[in-house]
Amino acid sequence: MSATSLDVLALGNAIVDVISRAEEDFLAAHAMPKGSMTLIDEARAEAVYAAMGPGVEISGGSAANTAVGVAALGGRSGFVGLVRDDALGT
């Protein structure tokens, strides 16, 4: 096996970001401060999904985003994280 050299190896949570338009009253009703990030459990995610309009799911998390940024700048990067065995983790 040959050794691989990376400039950055990022370790973190494999987070899925959900981007959606929301009115101020929706954010207030669901205790979501504007411009914030909150980790939520499966039950809360299902409740919010049921109440919101369509959204776009994209990979996220600061560690993964950092690895992508390093690669975009020409560096060699890797990411180590864990996903859950659910619809977003497959």
N, C-alpha and C positions, 0 to 999 in steps of 0.2 A: 504494500500500500504506500502511495506517495503522500508526502506531507503537503498540506494546502496552507497557503499564507493569506491571512485576511488583515486588512487595515483595522476593521472594527467587527467585533462579534457582539451583537446586542442580545441581551437576555431580558425577557419581559412577558407580560400578559398578551396573549393573542386576542386582541379586542376587536369587535366589529362595531364600527360607527354607523349610526342610522341618521341620514340627513333628510329632513322633511320641513316643509313650511308649517308654521304654527302661529296662531294668533296669541296675543298677550293673555287673553282670558284662559286659553288652553294651558299655557305655561303655569299660570297662577293656580288653576284648578288641580294641576298635577304636581305642585310644589317643585317646579323646575325653574331655577333662577336663569334668566336670559344670559347667554354667553358662558354657561357653566358646563361641566362634565360630571356625571354621576354614574357610578357603577350600580346596577340594579340586579335583583334576582329574577329568576324565571317568572314568578307570579306577577311581579310588577311589570316586567317586559310584556307579558301577554295582555295585561290590562291597558297599558299605554298603546300597544299595537292596535287593540280593538277600538280605541277611542280616536286615534289619529288618522290622517289621510295617508295616501301612498308615500313611501319613503324609498330612499336609495341606500342599500347596504354596501359598505366598503370596508376593507381592512383598515385597521387603525391601531392606536396605542403608540405611546412615545418611543418605545424601543424599536418597534417595527418601522415607524416613520423615520427614525434616525438612520436605520440601515438603508432604507430606500434613498434618503437624501445623500448619504455617503456614496452609494452606487451611482446616483445621478450626477455626482461631481467627479466621477471617474475612479472612485475607490473600490476596493473589494470588500464586500460586507456580507455578513451572515446574520441570521436571526434564529434564536432558540426560544420556543414558547410552547404552550400547551393549549389545545382546543378541546372543547367539550363535545361529547357525542350527541349533538342535536342538529337541527336544520342549518344553523349557521356554522357549525364546526365540521361539516362534511365537505 
